[in-house]
Amino acid sequence: ILASNPDLPFRGLAEFGNQFLETFSGLQVPAELLRNVSLIDTPGVLESAKEVHTRNYDYIKVSRWFIERADLVF
């Protein structure tokens, strides 16, 4: 699991519980160019407000966690 790997910057995501961690997935690419880069895709950003609030975790707080650590958001 990415959130439990001490070599990756995602350990803090454990605070959002297993409901979130079960949906969090990723891929590591062995490329020197990407060593210090994390690209995050947030599926569901364009979903209706109703669907965002029916998730089993706090989508807004999780999004804020990533945004506070990002160098660029687009």
PDB file with one MODEL, atoms N, CA, C and O in Angstrom:
MODEL        1
ATOM      1  N   ILE A   1       0.853  -1.173   0.000  1.00  0.00           N
ATOM      2  CA  ILE A   1       0.000   0.000   0.000  1.00  0.00           C
ATOM      3  C   ILE A   1       0.900   1.239   0.000  1.00  0.00           C
ATOM      4  O   ILE A   1       1.895   1.291   0.723  1.00  0.00           O
ATOM      5  N   LEU A   2       0.551   2.208  -0.796  1.00  0.00           N
ATOM      6  CA  LEU A   2       1.369   3.409  -0.916  1.00  0.00           C
ATOM      7  C   LEU A   2       1.448   4.196   0.383  1.00  0.00           C
ATOM      8  O   LEU A   2       2.500   4.744   0.712  1.00  0.00           O
ATOM      9  N   ALA A   3       0.367   4.256   1.109  1.00  0.00           N
ATOM     10  CA  ALA A   3       0.321   5.065   2.319  1.00  0.00           C
ATOM     11  C   ALA A   3       1.159   4.491   3.454  1.00  0.00           C
ATOM     12  O   ALA A   3       1.438   5.199   4.422  1.00  0.00           O
ATOM     13  N   SER A   4       1.560   3.250   3.364  1.00  0.00           N
ATOM     14  CA  SER A   4       2.368   2.663   4.438  1.00  0.00           C
ATOM     15  C   SER A   4       3.850   2.561   4.068  1.00  0.00           C
ATOM     16  O   SER A   4       4.655   2.100   4.877  1.00  0.00           O
ATOM     17  N   ASN A   5       4.210   2.978   2.878  1.00  0.00           N
ATOM     18  CA  ASN A   5       5.599   2.917   2.432  1.00  0.00           C
ATOM     19  C   ASN A   5       6.356   4.137   2.973  1.00  0.00           C
ATOM     20  O   ASN A   5       6.039   5.266   2.600  1.00  0.00           O
ATOM     21  N   PRO A   6       7.347   3.930   3.842  1.00  0.00           N
ATOM     22  CA  PRO A   6       8.059   5.064   4.434  1.00  0.00           C
ATOM     23  C   PRO A   6       8.894   5.851   3.428  1.00  0.00           C
ATOM     24  O   PRO A   6       9.328   6.962   3.732  1.00  0.00           O
ATOM     25  N   ASP A   7       9.127   5.302   2.244  1.00  0.00           N
ATOM     26  CA  ASP A   7       9.904   5.989   1.228  1.00  0.00           C
ATOM     27  C   ASP A   7       9.051   6.913   0.357  1.00  0.00           C
ATOM     28  O   ASP A   7       9.584   7.635  -0.485  1.00  0.00           O
ATOM     29  N   LEU A   8       7.746   6.895   0.554  1.00  0.00           N
ATOM     30  CA  LEU A   8       6.839   7.716  -0.241  1.00  0.00           C
ATOM     31  C   LEU A   8       6.161   8.757   0.650  1.00  0.00           C
ATOM     32  O   LEU A   8       6.068   8.562   1.862  1.00  0.00           O
ATOM     33  N   PRO A   9       5.689   9.850   0.070  1.00  0.00           N
ATOM     34  CA  PRO A   9       5.129  10.949   0.881  1.00  0.00           C
ATOM     35  C   PRO A   9       3.649  10.810   1.227  1.00  0.00           C
ATOM     36  O   PRO A   9       2.978  11.818   1.450  1.00  0.00           O
ATOM     37  N   PHE A  10       3.132   9.599   1.277  1.00  0.00           N
ATOM     38  CA  PHE A  10       1.690   9.418   1.448  1.00  0.00           C
ATOM     39  C   PHE A  10       1.269   8.868   2.811  1.00  0.00           C
ATOM     40  O   PHE A  10       0.094   8.560   3.008  1.00  0.00           O
ATOM     41  N   ARG A  11       2.187   8.740   3.736  1.00  0.00           N
ATOM     42  CA  ARG A  11       1.859   8.159   5.051  1.00  0.00           C
ATOM     43  C   ARG A  11       0.763   8.922   5.772  1.00  0.00           C
ATOM     44  O   ARG A  11      -0.041   8.318   6.481  1.00  0.00           O
ATOM     45  N   GLY A  12       0.714  10.218   5.608  1.00  0.00           N
ATOM     46  CA  GLY A  12      -0.285  11.033   6.273  1.00  0.00           C
ATOM     47  C   GLY A  12      -1.712  10.735   5.844  1.00  0.00           C
ATOM     48  O   GLY A  12      -2.661  11.127   6.522  1.00  0.00           O
ATOM     49  N   LEU A  13      -1.869  10.045   4.726  1.00  0.00           N
ATOM     50  CA  LEU A  13      -3.210   9.715   4.249  1.00  0.00           C
ATOM     51  C   LEU A  13      -3.907   8.685   5.135  1.00  0.00           C
ATOM     52  O   LEU A  13      -5.120   8.503   5.035  1.00  0.00           O
ATOM     53  N   ALA A  14      -3.164   8.023   5.984  1.00  0.00           N
ATOM     54  CA  ALA A  14      -3.765   7.040   6.886  1.00  0.00           C
ATOM     55  C   ALA A  14      -4.816   7.681   7.791  1.00  0.00           C
ATOM     56  O   ALA A  14      -5.721   6.993   8.264  1.00  0.00           O
ATOM     57  N   GLU A  15      -4.709   8.980   8.035  1.00  0.00           N
ATOM     58  CA  GLU A  15      -5.678   9.662   8.895  1.00  0.00           C
ATOM     59  C   GLU A  15      -7.088   9.644   8.308  1.00  0.00           C
ATOM     60  O   GLU A  15      -8.055   9.888   9.031  1.00  0.00           O
ATOM     61  N   PHE A  16      -7.222   9.363   7.022  1.00  0.00           N
ATOM     62  CA  PHE A  16      -8.542   9.342   6.390  1.00  0.00           C
ATOM     63  C   PHE A  16      -9.201   7.966   6.434  1.00  0.00           C
ATOM     64  O   PHE A  16     -10.305   7.785   5.920  1.00  0.00           O
ATOM     65  N   GLY A  17      -8.532   7.011   7.042  1.00  0.00           N
ATOM     66  CA  GLY A  17      -9.133   5.714   7.307  1.00  0.00           C
ATOM     67  C   GLY A  17      -9.102   4.720   6.155  1.00  0.00           C
ATOM     68  O   GLY A  17      -8.704   5.040   5.035  1.00  0.00           O
ATOM     69  N   ASN A  18      -9.533   3.511   6.470  1.00  0.00           N
ATOM     70  CA  ASN A  18      -9.509   2.423   5.492  1.00  0.00           C
ATOM     71  C   ASN A  18     -10.445   2.644   4.326  1.00  0.00           C
ATOM     72  O   ASN A  18     -10.175   2.176   3.220  1.00  0.00           O
ATOM     73  N   GLN A  19     -11.544   3.351   4.552  1.00  0.00           N
ATOM     74  CA  GLN A  19     -12.482   3.607   3.449  1.00  0.00           C
ATOM     75  C   GLN A  19     -11.770   4.351   2.319  1.00  0.00           C
ATOM     76  O   GLN A  19     -11.972   4.048   1.143  1.00  0.00           O
ATOM     77  N   PHE A  20     -10.946   5.317   2.682  1.00  0.00           N
ATOM     78  CA  PHE A  20     -10.183   6.028   1.654  1.00  0.00           C
ATOM     79  C   PHE A  20      -9.043   5.172   1.132  1.00  0.00           C
ATOM     80  O   PHE A  20      -8.861   5.055  -0.080  1.00  0.00           O
ATOM     81  N   LEU A  21      -8.274   4.571   2.031  1.00  0.00           N
ATOM     82  CA  LEU A  21      -7.093   3.810   1.616  1.00  0.00           C
ATOM     83  C   LEU A  21      -7.442   2.675   0.655  1.00  0.00           C
ATOM     84  O   LEU A  21      -6.626   2.313  -0.193  1.00  0.00           O
ATOM     85  N   GLU A  22      -8.635   2.114   0.778  1.00  0.00           N
ATOM     86  CA  GLU A  22      -9.054   1.050  -0.138  1.00  0.00           C
ATOM     87  C   GLU A  22      -9.255   1.567  -1.556  1.00  0.00           C
ATOM     88  O   GLU A  22      -9.217   0.784  -2.505  1.00  0.00           O
ATOM     89  N   THR A  23      -9.467   2.866  -1.718  1.00  0.00           N
ATOM     90  CA  THR A  23      -9.659   3.431  -3.053  1.00  0.00           C
ATOM     91  C   THR A  23      -8.391   4.085  -3.591  1.00  0.00           C
ATOM     92  O   THR A  23      -8.318   4.406  -4.777  1.00  0.00           O
ATOM     93  N   PHE A  24      -7.402   4.283  -2.740  1.00  0.00           N
ATOM     94  CA  PHE A  24      -6.161   4.962  -3.132  1.00  0.00           C
ATOM     95  C   PHE A  24      -5.228   3.955  -3.797  1.00  0.00           C
ATOM     96  O   PHE A  24      -4.882   2.932  -3.205  1.00  0.00           O
ATOM     97  N   SER A  25      -4.832   4.246  -5.006  1.00  0.00           N
ATOM     98  CA  SER A  25      -3.911   3.346  -5.708  1.00  0.00           C
ATOM     99  C   SER A  25      -2.906   4.177  -6.488  1.00  0.00           C
ATOM    100  O   SER A  25      -3.098   5.374  -6.699  1.00  0.00           O
ATOM    101  N   GLY A  26      -1.854   3.539  -6.903  1.00  0.00           N
ATOM    102  CA  GLY A  26      -0.829   4.264  -7.633  1.00  0.00           C
ATOM    103  C   GLY A  26       0.101   3.343  -8.372  1.00  0.00           C
ATOM    104  O   GLY A  26      -0.003   2.118  -8.297  1.00  0.00           O
ATOM    105  N   LEU A  27       1.000   3.954  -9.078  1.00  0.00           N
ATOM    106  CA  LEU A  27       1.977   3.234  -9.889  1.00  0.00           C
ATOM    107  C   LEU A  27       3.313   3.943  -9.740  1.00  0.00           C
ATOM    108  O   LEU A  27       3.391   5.166  -9.859  1.00  0.00           O
ATOM    109  N   GLN A  28       4.347   3.187  -9.482  1.00  0.00           N
ATOM    110  CA  GLN A  28       5.686   3.752  -9.415  1.00  0.00           C
ATOM    111  C   GLN A  28       6.411   3.413 -10.712  1.00  0.00           C
ATOM    112  O   GLN A  28       6.364   2.279 -11.189  1.00  0.00           O
ATOM    113  N   VAL A  29       7.080   4.415 -11.270  1.00  0.00           N
ATOM    114  CA  VAL A  29       7.818   4.253 -12.518  1.00  0.00           C
ATOM    115  C   VAL A  29       9.302   4.447 -12.225  1.00  0.00           C
ATOM    116  O   VAL A  29       9.693   5.481 -11.682  1.00  0.00           O
ATOM    117  N   PRO A  30      10.127   3.475 -12.573  1.00  0.00           N
ATOM    118  CA  PRO A  30      11.561   3.584 -12.285  1.00  0.00           C
ATOM    119  C   PRO A  30      12.274   4.493 -13.300  1.00  0.00           C
ATOM    120  O   PRO A  30      12.984   4.010 -14.183  1.00  0.00           O
ATOM    121  N   ALA A  31      12.077   5.798 -13.166  1.00  0.00           N
ATOM    122  CA  ALA A  31      12.711   6.765 -14.059  1.00  0.00           C
ATOM    123  C   ALA A  31      13.366   7.857 -13.217  1.00  0.00           C
ATOM    124  O   ALA A  31      12.710   8.475 -12.378  1.00  0.00           O
ATOM    125  N   GLU A  32      14.633   8.089 -13.435  1.00  0.00           N
ATOM    126  CA  GLU A  32      15.368   9.088 -12.658  1.00  0.00           C
ATOM    127  C   GLU A  32      14.701  10.462 -12.761  1.00  0.00           C
ATOM    128  O   GLU A  32      14.656  11.203 -11.780  1.00  0.00           O
ATOM    129  N   LEU A  33      14.193  10.798 -13.922  1.00  0.00           N
ATOM    130  CA  LEU A  33      13.536  12.082 -14.135  1.00  0.00           C
ATOM    131  C   LEU A  33      12.347  12.280 -13.200  1.00  0.00           C
ATOM    132  O   LEU A  33      12.041  13.412 -12.823  1.00  0.00           O
ATOM    133  N   LEU A  34      11.675  11.196 -12.822  1.00  0.00           N
ATOM    134  CA  LEU A  34      10.477  11.272 -11.991  1.00  0.00           C
ATOM    135  C   LEU A  34      10.736  11.006 -10.508  1.00  0.00           C
ATOM    136  O   LEU A  34       9.789  10.904  -9.727  1.00  0.00           O
ATOM    137  N   ARG A  35      11.987  10.895 -10.116  1.00  0.00           N
ATOM    138  CA  ARG A  35      12.328  10.529  -8.739  1.00  0.00           C
ATOM    139  C   ARG A  35      11.655  11.427  -7.697  1.00  0.00           C
ATOM    140  O   ARG A  35      11.206  10.935  -6.662  1.00  0.00           O
ATOM    141  N   ASN A  36      11.582  12.707  -7.949  1.00  0.00           N
ATOM    142  CA  ASN A  36      11.011  13.642  -6.978  1.00  0.00           C
ATOM    143  C   ASN A  36       9.699  14.254  -7.448  1.00  0.00           C
ATOM    144  O   ASN A  36       9.347  15.368  -7.063  1.00  0.00           O
ATOM    145  N   VAL A  37       8.980  13.509  -8.288  1.00  0.00           N
ATOM    146  CA  VAL A  37       7.727  14.007  -8.839  1.00  0.00           C
ATOM    147  C   VAL A  37       6.600  13.031  -8.508  1.00  0.00           C
ATOM    148  O   VAL A  37       6.757  11.818  -8.646  1.00  0.00           O
ATOM    149  N   SER A  38       5.479  13.566  -8.076  1.00  0.00           N
ATOM    150  CA  SER A  38       4.265  12.765  -7.891  1.00  0.00           C
ATOM    151  C   SER A  38       3.168  13.412  -8.710  1.00  0.00           C
ATOM    152  O   SER A  38       2.877  14.597  -8.546  1.00  0.00           O
ATOM    153  N   LEU A  39       2.567  12.641  -9.583  1.00  0.00           N
ATOM    154  CA  LEU A  39       1.433  13.122 -10.365  1.00  0.00           C
ATOM    155  C   LEU A  39       0.189  12.483  -9.783  1.00  0.00           C
ATOM    156  O   LEU A  39       0.111  11.259  -9.671  1.00  0.00           O
ATOM    157  N   ILE A  40      -0.780  13.295  -9.415  1.00  0.00           N
ATOM    158  CA  ILE A  40      -1.986  12.807  -8.756  1.00  0.00           C
ATOM    159  C   ILE A  40      -3.184  13.075  -9.651  1.00  0.00           C
ATOM    160  O   ILE A  40      -3.417  14.212 -10.061  1.00  0.00           O
ATOM    161  N   ASP A  41      -3.937  12.039  -9.952  1.00  0.00           N
ATOM    162  CA  ASP A  41      -5.185  12.176 -10.692  1.00  0.00           C
ATOM    163  C   ASP A  41      -6.317  12.005  -9.687  1.00  0.00           C
ATOM    164  O   ASP A  41      -6.294  11.088  -8.866  1.00  0.00           O
ATOM    165  N   THR A  42      -7.281  12.869  -9.752  1.00  0.00           N
ATOM    166  CA  THR A  42      -8.393  12.808  -8.809  1.00  0.00           C
ATOM    167  C   THR A  42      -9.690  12.512  -9.551  1.00  0.00           C
ATOM    168  O   THR A  42     -10.457  13.427  -9.851  1.00  0.00           O
ATOM    169  N   PRO A  43      -9.935  11.255  -9.843  1.00  0.00           N
ATOM    170  CA  PRO A  43     -11.184  10.934 -10.521  1.00  0.00           C
ATOM    171  C   PRO A  43     -12.375  11.354  -9.678  1.00  0.00           C
ATOM    172  O   PRO A  43     -12.365  11.221  -8.454  1.00  0.00           O
ATOM    173  N   GLY A  44     -13.377  11.850 -10.333  1.00  0.00           N
ATOM    174  CA  GLY A  44     -14.567  12.251  -9.613  1.00  0.00           C
ATOM    175  C   GLY A  44     -14.658  13.728  -9.328  1.00  0.00           C
ATOM    176  O   GLY A  44     -15.662  14.177  -8.774  1.00  0.00           O
ATOM    177  N   VAL A  45     -13.644  14.510  -9.687  1.00  0.00           N
ATOM    178  CA  VAL A  45     -13.687  15.941  -9.413  1.00  0.00           C
ATOM    179  C   VAL A  45     -14.887  16.573 -10.108  1.00  0.00           C
ATOM    180  O   VAL A  45     -15.497  17.496  -9.568  1.00  0.00           O
ATOM    181  N   LEU A  46     -15.227  16.098 -11.279  1.00  0.00           N
ATOM    182  CA  LEU A  46     -16.325  16.692 -12.029  1.00  0.00           C
ATOM    183  C   LEU A  46     -17.670  16.037 -11.739  1.00  0.00           C
ATOM    184  O   LEU A  46     -18.663  16.360 -12.391  1.00  0.00           O
ATOM    185  N   GLU A  47     -17.719  15.126 -10.775  1.00  0.00           N
ATOM    186  CA  GLU A  47     -18.988  14.510 -10.409  1.00  0.00           C
ATOM    187  C   GLU A  47     -19.914  15.552  -9.797  1.00  0.00           C
ATOM    188  O   GLU A  47     -19.478  16.626  -9.381  1.00  0.00           O
ATOM    189  N   SER A  48     -21.175  15.220  -9.751  1.00  0.00           N
ATOM    190  CA  SER A  48     -22.124  16.146  -9.131  1.00  0.00           C
ATOM    191  C   SER A  48     -21.828  16.259  -7.636  1.00  0.00           C
ATOM    192  O   SER A  48     -21.216  15.371  -7.043  1.00  0.00           O
ATOM    193  N   ALA A  49     -22.265  17.347  -7.048  1.00  0.00           N
ATOM    194  CA  ALA A  49     -22.040  17.570  -5.612  1.00  0.00           C
ATOM    195  C   ALA A  49     -22.642  16.450  -4.785  1.00  0.00           C
ATOM    196  O   ALA A  49     -22.080  16.073  -3.757  1.00  0.00           O
ATOM    197  N   LYS A  50     -23.761  15.918  -5.210  1.00  0.00           N
ATOM    198  CA  LYS A  50     -24.404  14.830  -4.464  1.00  0.00           C
ATOM    199  C   LYS A  50     -23.494  13.606  -4.395  1.00  0.00           C
ATOM    200  O   LYS A  50     -23.366  12.995  -3.334  1.00  0.00           O
ATOM    201  N   GLU A  51     -22.864  13.244  -5.501  1.00  0.00           N
ATOM    202  CA  GLU A  51     -21.989  12.071  -5.520  1.00  0.00           C
ATOM    203  C   GLU A  51     -20.749  12.279  -4.666  1.00  0.00           C
ATOM    204  O   GLU A  51     -20.271  11.335  -4.037  1.00  0.00           O
ATOM    205  N   VAL A  52     -20.226  13.480  -4.633  1.00  0.00           N
ATOM    206  CA  VAL A  52     -19.050  13.771  -3.809  1.00  0.00           C
ATOM    207  C   VAL A  52     -19.377  13.532  -2.342  1.00  0.00           C
ATOM    208  O   VAL A  52     -18.533  13.035  -1.597  1.00  0.00           O
ATOM    209  N   HIS A  53     -20.584  13.876  -1.918  1.00  0.00           N
ATOM    210  CA  HIS A  53     -20.962  13.739  -0.513  1.00  0.00           C
ATOM    211  C   HIS A  53     -21.430  12.334  -0.135  1.00  0.00           C
ATOM    212  O   HIS A  53     -21.701  12.079   1.039  1.00  0.00           O
ATOM    213  N   THR A  54     -21.532  11.422  -1.095  1.00  0.00           N
ATOM    214  CA  THR A  54     -21.928  10.055  -0.768  1.00  0.00           C
ATOM    215  C   THR A  54     -20.720   9.122  -0.675  1.00  0.00           C
ATOM    216  O   THR A  54     -20.883   7.911  -0.524  1.00  0.00           O
ATOM    217  N   ARG A  55     -19.536   9.665  -0.761  1.00  0.00           N
ATOM    218  CA  ARG A  55     -18.335   8.833  -0.621  1.00  0.00           C
ATOM    219  C   ARG A  55     -18.206   8.386   0.831  1.00  0.00           C
ATOM    220  O   ARG A  55     -18.775   9.001   1.733  1.00  0.00           O
ATOM    221  N   ASN A  56     -17.460   7.320   1.044  1.00  0.00           N
ATOM    222  CA  ASN A  56     -17.269   6.791   2.399  1.00  0.00           C
ATOM    223  C   ASN A  56     -16.094   7.448   3.126  1.00  0.00           C
ATOM    224  O   ASN A  56     -15.642   6.950   4.157  1.00  0.00           O
ATOM    225  N   TYR A  57     -15.611   8.543   2.599  1.00  0.00           N
ATOM    226  CA  TYR A  57     -14.545   9.312   3.243  1.00  0.00           C
ATOM    227  C   TYR A  57     -14.773  10.779   2.902  1.00  0.00           C
ATOM    228  O   TYR A  57     -15.563  11.094   2.012  1.00  0.00           O
ATOM    229  N   ASP A  58     -14.099  11.661   3.591  1.00  0.00           N
ATOM    230  CA  ASP A  58     -14.271  13.088   3.381  1.00  0.00           C
ATOM    231  C   ASP A  58     -13.428  13.539   2.187  1.00  0.00           C
ATOM    232  O   ASP A  58     -12.240  13.834   2.320  1.00  0.00           O
ATOM    233  N   TYR A  59     -14.062  13.585   1.037  1.00  0.00           N
ATOM    234  CA  TYR A  59     -13.393  13.915  -0.223  1.00  0.00           C
ATOM    235  C   TYR A  59     -12.741  15.301  -0.164  1.00  0.00           C
ATOM    236  O   TYR A  59     -11.634  15.488  -0.667  1.00  0.00           O
ATOM    237  N   ILE A  60     -13.413  16.251   0.438  1.00  0.00           N
ATOM    238  CA  ILE A  60     -12.889  17.611   0.520  1.00  0.00           C
ATOM    239  C   ILE A  60     -11.611  17.639   1.353  1.00  0.00           C
ATOM    240  O   ILE A  60     -10.634  18.274   0.957  1.00  0.00           O
ATOM    241  N   LYS A  61     -11.603  16.966   2.493  1.00  0.00           N
ATOM    242  CA  LYS A  61     -10.403  16.939   3.341  1.00  0.00           C
ATOM    243  C   LYS A  61      -9.248  16.211   2.664  1.00  0.00           C
ATOM    244  O   LYS A  61      -8.096  16.629   2.783  1.00  0.00           O
ATOM    245  N   VAL A  62      -9.544  15.129   1.958  1.00  0.00           N
ATOM    246  CA  VAL A  62      -8.492  14.397   1.245  1.00  0.00           C
ATOM    247  C   VAL A  62      -7.916  15.286   0.144  1.00  0.00           C
ATOM    248  O   VAL A  62      -6.698  15.358  -0.023  1.00  0.00           O
ATOM    249  N   SER A  63      -8.778  15.954  -0.599  1.00  0.00           N
ATOM    250  CA  SER A  63      -8.316  16.861  -1.655  1.00  0.00           C
ATOM    251  C   SER A  63      -7.444  17.967  -1.072  1.00  0.00           C
ATOM    252  O   SER A  63      -6.404  18.313  -1.633  1.00  0.00           O
ATOM    253  N   ARG A  64      -7.875  18.516   0.054  1.00  0.00           N
ATOM    254  CA  ARG A  64      -7.097  19.574   0.713  1.00  0.00           C
ATOM    255  C   ARG A  64      -5.717  19.049   1.122  1.00  0.00           C
ATOM    256  O   ARG A  64      -4.724  19.767   1.008  1.00  0.00           O
ATOM    257  N   TRP A  65      -5.650  17.799   1.598  1.00  0.00           N
ATOM    258  CA  TRP A  65      -4.370  17.208   2.002  1.00  0.00           C
ATOM    259  C   TRP A  65      -3.385  17.241   0.829  1.00  0.00           C
ATOM    260  O   TRP A  65      -2.224  17.614   0.997  1.00  0.00           O
ATOM    261  N   PHE A  66      -3.854  16.850  -0.352  1.00  0.00           N
ATOM    262  CA  PHE A  66      -2.988  16.860  -1.532  1.00  0.00           C
ATOM    263  C   PHE A  66      -2.644  18.285  -1.971  1.00  0.00           C
ATOM    264  O   PHE A  66      -1.496  18.573  -2.311  1.00  0.00           O
ATOM    265  N   ILE A  67      -3.626  19.163  -1.963  1.00  0.00           N
ATOM    266  CA  ILE A  67      -3.414  20.542  -2.410  1.00  0.00           C
ATOM    267  C   ILE A  67      -2.390  21.252  -1.538  1.00  0.00           C
ATOM    268  O   ILE A  67      -1.555  21.997  -2.050  1.00  0.00           O
ATOM    269  N   GLU A  68      -2.442  21.034  -0.227  1.00  0.00           N
ATOM    270  CA  GLU A  68      -1.503  21.687   0.688  1.00  0.00           C
ATOM    271  C   GLU A  68      -0.069  21.231   0.466  1.00  0.00           C
ATOM    272  O   GLU A  68       0.860  21.916   0.894  1.00  0.00           O
ATOM    273  N   ARG A  69       0.135  20.111  -0.179  1.00  0.00           N
ATOM    274  CA  ARG A  69       1.477  19.582  -0.399  1.00  0.00           C
ATOM    275  C   ARG A  69       1.939  19.733  -1.836  1.00  0.00           C
ATOM    276  O   ARG A  69       3.069  19.375  -2.169  1.00  0.00           O
ATOM    277  N   ALA A  70       1.073  20.261  -2.689  1.00  0.00           N
ATOM    278  CA  ALA A  70       1.370  20.352  -4.117  1.00  0.00           C
ATOM    279  C   ALA A  70       2.165  21.615  -4.451  1.00  0.00           C
ATOM    280  O   ALA A  70       1.999  22.662  -3.825  1.00  0.00           O
ATOM    281  N   ASP A  71       3.018  21.485  -5.440  1.00  0.00           N
ATOM    282  CA  ASP A  71       3.701  22.650  -5.989  1.00  0.00           C
ATOM    283  C   ASP A  71       2.858  23.302  -7.075  1.00  0.00           C
ATOM    284  O   ASP A  71       2.984  24.498  -7.335  1.00  0.00           O
ATOM    285  N   LEU A  72       1.996  22.510  -7.708  1.00  0.00           N
ATOM    286  CA  LEU A  72       1.165  23.003  -8.800  1.00  0.00           C
ATOM    287  C   LEU A  72      -0.129  22.207  -8.838  1.00  0.00           C
ATOM    288  O   LEU A  72      -0.109  20.981  -8.726  1.00  0.00           O
ATOM    289  N   VAL A  73      -1.238  22.887  -8.992  1.00  0.00           N
ATOM    290  CA  VAL A  73      -2.549  22.254  -9.137  1.00  0.00           C
ATOM    291  C   VAL A  73      -3.167  22.815 -10.396  1.00  0.00           C
ATOM    292  O   VAL A  73      -3.249  24.031 -10.573  1.00  0.00           O
ATOM    293  N   PHE A  74      -3.607  21.912 -11.284  1.00  0.00           N
ATOM    294  CA  PHE A  74      -4.308  22.390 -12.491  1.00  0.00           C
ATOM    295  C   PHE A  74      -5.388  21.444 -12.878  1.00  0.00           C
ATOM    296  O   PHE A  74      -6.086  21.675 -13.866  1.00  0.00           O
TER     297      PHE A  74
ENDMDL
END
